[in-house]
Protein backbone atom coordinates (compact mmCIF):
# COMPACT_ATOMS: atom_id res chain seq x y z
CA UNK A 1 0.00 0.00 0.00
CA UNK A 2 2.78 2.45 0.92
CA UNK A 3 4.55 2.03 -2.42
CA UNK A 4 1.41 1.70 -4.55
CA UNK A 5 0.01 5.03 -3.34
CA UNK A 6 3.39 6.79 -2.80
CA UNK A 7 2.69 7.34 0.92
CA UNK A 8 5.48 8.96 2.91
CA UNK A 9 3.50 9.37 6.17
CA UNK A 10 0.16 8.11 7.39
CA UNK A 11 -1.50 8.75 10.73
CA UNK A 12 -4.74 8.41 12.63
CA UNK A 13 -6.55 11.17 14.48
CA UNK A 14 -9.96 11.93 15.92
CA UNK A 15 -12.10 9.50 17.88
CA UNK A 16 -10.14 6.46 16.69
CA UNK A 17 -7.19 7.56 18.85
CA UNK A 18 -9.31 8.83 21.74
CA UNK A 19 -11.57 7.01 24.15
CA UNK A 20 -14.80 8.11 22.41
CA UNK A 21 -14.48 5.78 19.40
CA UNK A 22 -17.63 3.77 18.70
CA UNK A 23 -17.00 0.57 16.79
CA UNK A 24 -20.61 0.71 15.60
CA UNK A 25 -20.84 4.30 14.35
CA UNK A 26 -17.50 6.12 14.24
CA UNK A 27 -15.59 6.79 11.06
CA UNK A 28 -11.81 6.61 10.87
CA UNK A 29 -9.92 9.87 10.37
CA UNK A 30 -6.65 9.43 8.50
CA UNK A 31 -4.05 12.01 7.50
CA UNK A 32 -1.62 11.13 4.76
CA UNK A 33 1.40 12.70 3.10
CA UNK A 34 2.61 11.59 -0.30
CA UNK A 35 6.14 11.30 -1.67
CA UNK A 36 5.00 12.53 -5.09
CA UNK A 37 2.04 14.46 -6.48
CA UNK A 38 -1.13 12.37 -6.67
CA UNK A 39 -4.48 12.84 -8.34
CA UNK A 40 -7.01 10.08 -8.68
CA UNK A 41 -4.77 7.92 -6.47
CA UNK A 42 -6.08 9.92 -3.49
CA UNK A 43 -9.64 8.74 -4.22
CA UNK A 44 -8.39 5.22 -4.92
CA UNK A 45 -6.64 5.16 -1.54
CA UNK A 46 -9.78 6.33 0.27
CA UNK A 47 -11.81 3.62 -1.47
CA UNK A 48 -9.19 0.98 -0.67
CA UNK A 49 -9.16 1.94 3.02
CA UNK A 50 -12.97 1.91 3.24
CA UNK A 51 -13.04 -1.59 1.77
CA UNK A 52 -10.24 -2.76 4.07
CA UNK A 53 -11.75 -1.37 7.29
CA UNK A 54 -15.40 -1.77 6.23
CA UNK A 55 -16.34 1.68 7.48
CA UNK A 56 -16.31 5.32 6.40
CA UNK A 57 -12.85 6.84 6.08
CA UNK A 58 -12.22 10.58 6.28
CA UNK A 59 -8.94 10.91 4.38
CA UNK A 60 -7.05 14.19 4.64
CA UNK A 61 -3.93 15.20 2.74
CA UNK A 62 -1.29 16.76 4.98
CA UNK A 63 -0.33 19.17 2.20
CA UNK A 64 -3.96 19.98 1.40
CA UNK A 65 -5.33 20.73 4.86
CA UNK A 66 -5.61 24.35 5.95
CA UNK A 67 -3.09 25.30 8.62
CA UNK A 68 -5.73 26.17 11.24
CA UNK A 69 -7.33 22.73 10.86
CA UNK A 70 -3.97 20.96 10.97
CA UNK A 71 -3.07 22.83 14.14
CA UNK A 72 -6.37 21.71 15.70
CA UNK A 73 -5.61 18.01 15.10
CA UNK A 74 -1.80 17.99 15.23
CA UNK A 75 -1.51 16.92 18.87
CA UNK A 76 -3.95 14.02 18.32
CA UNK A 77 -2.19 12.48 15.31
CA UNK A 78 -0.70 9.03 15.86
CA UNK A 79 1.61 8.18 12.96
CA UNK A 80 1.80 4.53 12.00
Biopython code that builds the backbone (N, CA, C, O; Angstrom):
import numpy as np
from Bio.PDB.StructureBuilder import StructureBuilder

atoms = [
    (1, "UNK", "N", (0.822, -1.186, 0.000)),
    (1, "UNK", "CA", (0.000, 0.000, 0.000)),
    (1, "UNK", "C", (0.872, 1.258, 0.000)),
    (1, "UNK", "O", (0.593, 2.204, -0.736)),
    (2, "UNK", "N", (1.912, 1.271, 0.812)),
    (2, "UNK", "CA", (2.784, 2.445, 0.919)),
    (2, "UNK", "C", (3.390, 2.788, -0.440)),
    (2, "UNK", "O", (3.368, 3.945, -0.858)),
    (3, "UNK", "N", (3.924, 1.797, -1.119)),
    (3, "UNK", "CA", (4.552, 2.032, -2.419)),
    (3, "UNK", "C", (3.517, 2.310, -3.502)),
    (3, "UNK", "O", (3.705, 3.208, -4.322)),
    (4, "UNK", "N", (2.435, 1.554, -3.512)),
    (4, "UNK", "CA", (1.414, 1.701, -4.551)),
    (4, "UNK", "C", (0.847, 3.115, -4.591)),
    (4, "UNK", "O", (0.618, 3.667, -5.667)),
    (5, "UNK", "N", (0.618, 3.703, -3.409)),
    (5, "UNK", "CA", (0.014, 5.031, -3.344)),
    (5, "UNK", "C", (1.025, 6.135, -3.039)),
    (5, "UNK", "O", (0.630, 7.277, -2.806)),
    (6, "UNK", "N", (2.321, 5.817, -3.036)),
    (6, "UNK", "CA", (3.393, 6.793, -2.797)),
    (6, "UNK", "C", (3.217, 7.523, -1.464)),
    (6, "UNK", "O", (3.357, 8.744, -1.393)),
    (7, "UNK", "N", (2.909, 6.766, -0.414)),
    (7, "UNK", "CA", (2.688, 7.338, 0.915)),
    (7, "UNK", "C", (4.028, 7.512, 1.624)),
    (7, "UNK", "O", (4.820, 6.574, 1.718)),
    (8, "UNK", "N", (4.271, 8.727, 2.121)),
    (8, "UNK", "CA", (5.480, 8.964, 2.906)),
    (8, "UNK", "C", (5.173, 8.991, 4.401)),
    (8, "UNK", "O", (6.041, 8.678, 5.215)),
    (9, "UNK", "N", (3.945, 9.364, 4.770)),
    (9, "UNK", "CA", (3.498, 9.374, 6.166)),
    (9, "UNK", "C", (2.013, 9.075, 6.193)),
    (9, "UNK", "O", (1.265, 9.498, 5.312)),
    (10, "UNK", "N", (1.593, 8.342, 7.211)),
    (10, "UNK", "CA", (0.164, 8.106, 7.394)),
    (10, "UNK", "C", (-0.105, 8.057, 8.894)),
    (10, "UNK", "O", (0.649, 7.445, 9.651)),
    (11, "UNK", "N", (-1.179, 8.704, 9.309)),
    (11, "UNK", "CA", (-1.499, 8.753, 10.732)),
    (11, "UNK", "C", (-2.991, 8.756, 10.978)),
    (11, "UNK", "O", (-3.790, 9.057, 10.091)),
    (12, "UNK", "N", (-3.345, 8.417, 12.190)),
    (12, "UNK", "CA", (-4.736, 8.405, 12.634)),
    (12, "UNK", "C", (-4.962, 9.589, 13.559)),
    (12, "UNK", "O", (-4.050, 10.020, 14.264)),
    (13, "UNK", "N", (-6.181, 10.113, 13.553)),
    (13, "UNK", "CA", (-6.547, 11.174, 14.484)),
    (13, "UNK", "C", (-8.041, 11.092, 14.735)),
    (13, "UNK", "O", (-8.735, 10.278, 14.126)),
    (14, "UNK", "N", (-8.532, 11.929, 15.623)),
    (14, "UNK", "CA", (-9.963, 11.928, 15.917)),
    (14, "UNK", "C", (-10.335, 10.843, 16.918)),
    (14, "UNK", "O", (-9.504, 10.399, 17.710)),
    (15, "UNK", "N", (-11.584, 10.428, 16.871)),
    (15, "UNK", "CA", (-12.098, 9.500, 17.885)),
    (15, "UNK", "C", (-11.386, 8.158, 17.887)),
    (15, "UNK", "O", (-11.345, 7.485, 18.917)),
    (16, "UNK", "N", (-10.824, 7.756, 16.748)),
    (16, "UNK", "CA", (-10.144, 6.457, 16.687)),
    (16, "UNK", "C", (-8.919, 6.402, 17.607)),
    (16, "UNK", "O", (-8.505, 5.313, 18.004)),
    (17, "UNK", "N", (-8.341, 7.537, 17.948)),
    (17, "UNK", "CA", (-7.192, 7.562, 18.854)),
    (17, "UNK", "C", (-7.557, 8.081, 20.246)),
    (17, "UNK", "O", (-6.701, 8.195, 21.124)),
    (18, "UNK", "N", (-8.828, 8.390, 20.430)),
    (18, "UNK", "CA", (-9.306, 8.832, 21.745)),
    (18, "UNK", "C", (-10.196, 7.747, 22.335)),
    (18, "UNK", "O", (-10.394, 6.696, 21.726)),
    (19, "UNK", "N", (-10.720, 8.003, 23.499)),
    (19, "UNK", "CA", (-11.567, 7.006, 24.155)),
    (19, "UNK", "C", (-13.042, 7.121, 23.777)),
    (19, "UNK", "O", (-13.876, 6.432, 24.366)),
    (20, "UNK", "N", (-13.387, 7.974, 22.807)),
    (20, "UNK", "CA", (-14.798, 8.108, 22.415)),
    (20, "UNK", "C", (-15.108, 7.435, 21.077)),
    (20, "UNK", "O", (-16.113, 7.757, 20.443)),
    (21, "UNK", "N", (-14.261, 6.512, 20.646)),
    (21, "UNK", "CA", (-14.484, 5.781, 19.399)),
    (21, "UNK", "C", (-15.593, 4.759, 19.595)),
    (21, "UNK", "O", (-15.581, 3.993, 20.558)),
    (22, "UNK", "N", (-16.547, 4.754, 18.678)),
    (22, "UNK", "CA", (-17.633, 3.774, 18.695)),
    (22, "UNK", "C", (-17.427, 2.808, 17.540)),
    (22, "UNK", "O", (-17.453, 3.210, 16.376)),
    (23, "UNK", "N", (-17.224, 1.548, 17.856)),
    (23, "UNK", "CA", (-17.005, 0.567, 16.789)),
    (23, "UNK", "C", (-18.230, 0.409, 15.905)),
    (23, "UNK", "O", (-18.125, -0.096, 14.787)),
    (24, "UNK", "N", (-19.384, 0.833, 16.387)),
    (24, "UNK", "CA", (-20.614, 0.712, 15.598)),
    (24, "UNK", "C", (-20.848, 1.905, 14.675)),
    (24, "UNK", "O", (-21.387, 1.743, 13.580)),
    (25, "UNK", "N", (-20.446, 3.106, 15.107)),
    (25, "UNK", "CA", (-20.842, 4.297, 14.347)),
    (25, "UNK", "C", (-19.714, 5.231, 13.912)),
    (25, "UNK", "O", (-19.905, 6.026, 12.991)),
    (26, "UNK", "N", (-18.562, 5.157, 14.541)),
    (26, "UNK", "CA", (-17.499, 6.121, 14.238)),
    (26, "UNK", "C", (-16.816, 5.838, 12.903)),
    (26, "UNK", "O", (-16.646, 4.690, 12.492)),
    (27, "UNK", "N", (-16.432, 6.931, 12.244)),
    (27, "UNK", "CA", (-15.591, 6.789, 11.056)),
    (27, "UNK", "C", (-14.134, 6.763, 11.510)),
    (27, "UNK", "O", (-13.840, 6.894, 12.699)),
    (28, "UNK", "N", (-13.239, 6.594, 10.563)),
    (28, "UNK", "CA", (-11.810, 6.609, 10.867)),
    (28, "UNK", "C", (-11.191, 7.801, 10.145)),
    (28, "UNK", "O", (-11.274, 7.916, 8.922)),
    (29, "UNK", "N", (-10.571, 8.682, 10.924)),
    (29, "UNK", "CA", (-9.915, 9.868, 10.375)),
    (29, "UNK", "C", (-8.448, 9.547, 10.134)),
    (29, "UNK", "O", (-7.730, 9.126, 11.041)),
    (30, "UNK", "N", (-8.017, 9.754, 8.891)),
    (30, "UNK", "CA", (-6.646, 9.429, 8.504)),
    (30, "UNK", "C", (-6.031, 10.628, 7.790)),
    (30, "UNK", "O", (-6.644, 11.228, 6.907)),
    (31, "UNK", "N", (-4.807, 10.962, 8.192)),
    (31, "UNK", "CA", (-4.054, 12.006, 7.505)),
    (31, "UNK", "C", (-2.889, 11.334, 6.788)),
    (31, "UNK", "O", (-2.245, 10.434, 7.329)),
    (32, "UNK", "N", (-2.634, 11.777, 5.584)),
    (32, "UNK", "CA", (-1.616, 11.128, 4.762)),
    (32, "UNK", "C", (-0.777, 12.181, 4.042)),
    (32, "UNK", "O", (-1.275, 13.234, 3.644)),
    (33, "UNK", "N", (0.506, 11.867, 3.887)),
    (33, "UNK", "CA", (1.398, 12.705, 3.097)),
    (33, "UNK", "C", (1.991, 11.808, 2.015)),
    (33, "UNK", "O", (2.287, 10.637, 2.253)),
    (34, "UNK", "N", (2.156, 12.366, 0.843)),
    (34, "UNK", "CA", (2.609, 11.589, -0.303)),
    (34, "UNK", "C", (4.022, 11.991, -0.701)),
    (34, "UNK", "O", (4.426, 13.141, -0.527)),
    (35, "UNK", "N", (4.764, 11.033, -1.236)),
    (35, "UNK", "CA", (6.135, 11.299, -1.666)),
    (35, "UNK", "C", (6.209, 11.882, -3.071)),
    (35, "UNK", "O", (7.279, 12.290, -3.524)),
    (36, "UNK", "N", (5.070, 11.921, -3.758)),
    (36, "UNK", "CA", (4.999, 12.535, -5.087)),
    (36, "UNK", "C", (3.585, 13.070, -5.283)),
    (36, "UNK", "O", (2.673, 12.668, -4.560)),
    (37, "UNK", "N", (3.388, 13.956, -6.232)),
    (37, "UNK", "CA", (2.035, 14.461, -6.478)),
    (37, "UNK", "C", (1.087, 13.326, -6.879)),
    (37, "UNK", "O", (1.450, 12.436, -7.648)),
    (38, "UNK", "N", (-0.125, 13.378, -6.341)),
    (38, "UNK", "CA", (-1.133, 12.372, -6.670)),
    (38, "UNK", "C", (-2.392, 13.066, -7.161)),
    (38, "UNK", "O", (-2.609, 14.247, -6.890)),
    (39, "UNK", "N", (-3.190, 12.346, -7.861)),
    (39, "UNK", "CA", (-4.477, 12.844, -8.340)),
    (39, "UNK", "C", (-5.546, 11.851, -7.940)),
    (39, "UNK", "O", (-5.978, 11.801, -6.788)),
    (40, "UNK", "N", (-5.961, 11.065, -8.915)),
    (40, "UNK", "CA", (-7.007, 10.076, -8.684)),
    (40, "UNK", "C", (-6.565, 9.022, -7.661)),
    (40, "UNK", "O", (-7.408, 8.349, -7.068)),
    (41, "UNK", "N", (-5.272, 8.876, -7.452)),
    (41, "UNK", "CA", (-4.765, 7.923, -6.467)),
    (41, "UNK", "C", (-5.283, 8.235, -5.064)),
    (41, "UNK", "O", (-5.445, 7.330, -4.246)),
    (42, "UNK", "N", (-5.543, 9.516, -4.785)),
    (42, "UNK", "CA", (-6.081, 9.916, -3.486)),
    (42, "UNK", "C", (-7.450, 9.273, -3.273)),
    (42, "UNK", "O", (-7.726, 8.723, -2.207)),
    (43, "UNK", "N", (-8.302, 9.344, -4.290)),
    (43, "UNK", "CA", (-9.638, 8.736, -4.224)),
    (43, "UNK", "C", (-9.515, 7.219, -4.157)),
    (43, "UNK", "O", (-10.234, 6.565, -3.402)),
    (44, "UNK", "N", (-8.612, 6.666, -4.942)),
    (44, "UNK", "CA", (-8.390, 5.217, -4.924)),
    (44, "UNK", "C", (-7.964, 4.744, -3.533)),
    (44, "UNK", "O", (-8.417, 3.701, -3.061)),
    (45, "UNK", "N", (-7.096, 5.513, -2.884)),
    (45, "UNK", "CA", (-6.638, 5.163, -1.541)),
    (45, "UNK", "C", (-7.800, 5.200, -0.554)),
    (45, "UNK", "O", (-7.949, 4.290, 0.262)),
    (46, "UNK", "N", (-8.617, 6.238, -0.622)),
    (46, "UNK", "CA", (-9.780, 6.330, 0.272)),
    (46, "UNK", "C", (-10.707, 5.136, 0.068)),
    (46, "UNK", "O", (-11.183, 4.548, 1.039)),
    (47, "UNK", "N", (-10.963, 4.780, -1.173)),
    (47, "UNK", "CA", (-11.812, 3.618, -1.469)),
    (47, "UNK", "C", (-11.191, 2.332, -0.936)),
    (47, "UNK", "O", (-11.881, 1.503, -0.342)),
    (48, "UNK", "N", (-9.894, 2.168, -1.148)),
    (48, "UNK", "CA", (-9.190, 0.980, -0.669)),
    (48, "UNK", "C", (-9.316, 0.854, 0.855)),
    (48, "UNK", "O", (-9.608, -0.224, 1.371)),
    (49, "UNK", "N", (-9.095, 1.962, 1.566)),
    (49, "UNK", "CA", (-9.160, 1.938, 3.024)),
    (49, "UNK", "C", (-10.573, 1.642, 3.521)),
    (49, "UNK", "O", (-10.745, 0.918, 4.502)),
    (50, "UNK", "N", (-11.586, 2.196, 2.852)),
    (50, "UNK", "CA", (-12.973, 1.907, 3.245)),
    (50, "UNK", "C", (-13.294, 0.433, 3.051)),
    (50, "UNK", "O", (-13.985, -0.160, 3.879)),
    (51, "UNK", "N", (-12.814, -0.157, 1.990)),
    (51, "UNK", "CA", (-13.038, -1.590, 1.770)),
    (51, "UNK", "C", (-12.285, -2.419, 2.811)),
    (51, "UNK", "O", (-12.810, -3.410, 3.319)),
    (52, "UNK", "N", (-11.074, -2.018, 3.121)),
    (52, "UNK", "CA", (-10.237, -2.759, 4.069)),
    (52, "UNK", "C", (-10.815, -2.719, 5.484)),
    (52, "UNK", "O", (-10.870, -3.742, 6.166)),
    (53, "UNK", "N", (-11.248, -1.529, 5.923)),
    (53, "UNK", "CA", (-11.748, -1.369, 7.287)),
    (53, "UNK", "C", (-13.263, -1.539, 7.403)),
    (53, "UNK", "O", (-13.799, -1.610, 8.509)),
    (54, "UNK", "N", (-13.943, -1.603, 6.274)),
    (54, "UNK", "CA", (-15.398, -1.770, 6.228)),
    (54, "UNK", "C", (-16.131, -0.702, 7.044)),
    (54, "UNK", "O", (-17.058, -0.988, 7.803)),
    (55, "UNK", "N", (-15.683, 0.522, 6.858)),
    (55, "UNK", "CA", (-16.336, 1.680, 7.476)),
    (55, "UNK", "C", (-15.904, 2.950, 6.754)),
    (55, "UNK", "O", (-14.961, 2.936, 5.963)),
    (56, "UNK", "N", (-16.598, 4.038, 7.031)),
    (56, "UNK", "CA", (-16.312, 5.322, 6.396)),
    (56, "UNK", "C", (-14.927, 5.801, 6.819)),
    (56, "UNK", "O", (-14.560, 5.739, 7.992)),
    (57, "UNK", "N", (-14.175, 6.277, 5.840)),
    (57, "UNK", "CA", (-12.845, 6.841, 6.077)),
    (57, "UNK", "C", (-12.878, 8.314, 5.689)),
    (57, "UNK", "O", (-13.293, 8.664, 4.584)),
    (58, "UNK", "N", (-12.437, 9.176, 6.605)),
    (58, "UNK", "CA", (-12.217, 10.584, 6.276)),
    (58, "UNK", "C", (-10.719, 10.740, 6.035)),
    (58, "UNK", "O", (-9.926, 10.780, 6.976)),
    (59, "UNK", "N", (-10.348, 10.827, 4.765)),
    (59, "UNK", "CA", (-8.944, 10.913, 4.378)),
    (59, "UNK", "C", (-8.581, 12.369, 4.119)),
    (59, "UNK", "O", (-9.262, 13.068, 3.370)),
    (60, "UNK", "N", (-7.500, 12.813, 4.748)),
    (60, "UNK", "CA", (-7.048, 14.194, 4.644)),
    (60, "UNK", "C", (-5.603, 14.192, 4.165)),
    (60, "UNK", "O", (-4.775, 13.432, 4.666)),
    (61, "UNK", "N", (-5.308, 15.040, 3.200)),
    (61, "UNK", "CA", (-3.934, 15.203, 2.737)),
    (61, "UNK", "C", (-3.219, 16.221, 3.625)),
    (61, "UNK", "O", (-3.727, 17.318, 3.853)),
    (62, "UNK", "N", (-2.057, 15.857, 4.117)),
    (62, "UNK", "CA", (-1.294, 16.761, 4.979)),
    (62, "UNK", "C", (-0.949, 18.055, 4.251)),
    (62, "UNK", "O", (-0.941, 19.125, 4.859)),
    (63, "UNK", "N", (-0.668, 17.966, 2.968)),
    (63, "UNK", "CA", (-0.335, 19.168, 2.200)),
    (63, "UNK", "C", (-1.579, 19.957, 1.798)),
    (63, "UNK", "O", (-1.481, 21.132, 1.444)),
    (64, "UNK", "N", (-2.740, 19.323, 1.849)),
    (64, "UNK", "CA", (-3.956, 19.977, 1.396)),
    (64, "UNK", "C", (-4.813, 20.577, 2.496)),
    (64, "UNK", "O", (-5.739, 21.338, 2.215)),
    (65, "UNK", "N", (-4.515, 20.242, 3.749)),
    (65, "UNK", "CA", (-5.333, 20.726, 4.860)),
    (65, "UNK", "C", (-4.930, 22.159, 5.222)),
    (65, "UNK", "O", (-3.746, 22.497, 5.218)),
    (66, "UNK", "N", (-5.901, 22.975, 5.527)),
    (66, "UNK", "CA", (-5.606, 24.348, 5.950)),
    (66, "UNK", "C", (-4.866, 24.319, 7.280)),
    (66, "UNK", "O", (-5.125, 23.470, 8.133)),
    (67, "UNK", "N", (-3.949, 25.252, 7.441)),
    (67, "UNK", "CA", (-3.094, 25.301, 8.621)),
    (67, "UNK", "C", (-3.900, 25.304, 9.918)),
    (67, "UNK", "O", (-3.546, 24.592, 10.858)),
    (68, "UNK", "N", (-4.969, 26.084, 9.989)),
    (68, "UNK", "CA", (-5.732, 26.167, 11.239)),
    (68, "UNK", "C", (-6.372, 24.821, 11.592)),
    (68, "UNK", "O", (-6.510, 24.494, 12.770)),
    (69, "UNK", "N", (-6.759, 24.047, 10.590)),
    (69, "UNK", "CA", (-7.332, 22.728, 10.861)),
    (69, "UNK", "C", (-6.241, 21.740, 11.257)),
    (69, "UNK", "O", (-6.442, 20.909, 12.143)),
    (70, "UNK", "N", (-5.090, 21.831, 10.603)),
    (70, "UNK", "CA", (-3.970, 20.964, 10.967)),
    (70, "UNK", "C", (-3.545, 21.226, 12.411)),
    (70, "UNK", "O", (-3.294, 20.290, 13.171)),
    (71, "UNK", "N", (-3.468, 22.491, 12.780)),
    (71, "UNK", "CA", (-3.070, 22.833, 14.145)),
    (71, "UNK", "C", (-4.068, 22.298, 15.168)),
    (71, "UNK", "O", (-3.688, 21.962, 16.290)),
    (72, "UNK", "N", (-5.339, 22.219, 14.786)),
    (72, "UNK", "CA", (-6.367, 21.710, 15.699)),
    (72, "UNK", "C", (-6.248, 20.203, 15.933)),
    (72, "UNK", "O", (-6.649, 19.711, 16.987)),
    (73, "UNK", "N", (-5.703, 19.470, 14.966)),
    (73, "UNK", "CA", (-5.606, 18.008, 15.100)),
    (73, "UNK", "C", (-4.188, 17.515, 15.362)),
    (73, "UNK", "O", (-3.986, 16.355, 15.720)),
    (74, "UNK", "N", (-3.212, 18.390, 15.186)),
    (74, "UNK", "CA", (-1.799, 17.989, 15.225)),
    (74, "UNK", "C", (-1.426, 17.191, 16.474)),
    (74, "UNK", "O", (-0.714, 16.192, 16.375)),
    (75, "UNK", "N", (-1.893, 17.614, 17.632)),
    (75, "UNK", "CA", (-1.511, 16.924, 18.873)),
    (75, "UNK", "C", (-2.180, 15.563, 19.019)),
    (75, "UNK", "O", (-1.731, 14.742, 19.819)),
    (76, "UNK", "N", (-3.245, 15.308, 18.260)),
    (76, "UNK", "CA", (-3.953, 14.019, 18.322)),
    (76, "UNK", "C", (-3.395, 12.981, 17.354)),
    (76, "UNK", "O", (-3.674, 11.792, 17.507)),
    (77, "UNK", "N", (-2.619, 13.399, 16.366)),
    (77, "UNK", "CA", (-2.192, 12.479, 15.306)),
    (77, "UNK", "C", (-1.245, 11.415, 15.858)),
    (77, "UNK", "O", (-0.275, 11.715, 16.553)),
    (78, "UNK", "N", (-1.561, 10.161, 15.524)),
    (78, "UNK", "CA", (-0.699, 9.027, 15.857)),
    (78, "UNK", "C", (-0.219, 8.456, 14.531)),
    (78, "UNK", "O", (-0.988, 7.834, 13.798)),
    (79, "UNK", "N", (1.058, 8.672, 14.228)),
    (79, "UNK", "CA", (1.610, 8.181, 12.964)),
    (79, "UNK", "C", (1.905, 6.690, 13.078)),
    (79, "UNK", "O", (2.387, 6.206, 14.102)),
    (80, "UNK", "N", (1.604, 5.987, 12.007)),
    (80, "UNK", "CA", (1.799, 4.528, 12.002)),
    (80, "UNK", "C", (2.764, 4.127, 10.908)),
    (80, "UNK", "O", (3.055, 2.942, 10.745)),
]
sb = StructureBuilder()
sb.init_structure("model")
sb.init_model(0)
sb.init_chain("A")
sb.init_seg("    ")
for serial, (resi, resn, name, xyz) in enumerate(atoms, 1):
    if name == "N":
        sb.init_residue(resn, " ", resi, " ")
    sb.init_atom(name, np.array(xyz, "f"), 0.0, 1.0, " ", f" {name:<3s}", serial, name[0])
structure = sb.get_structure()
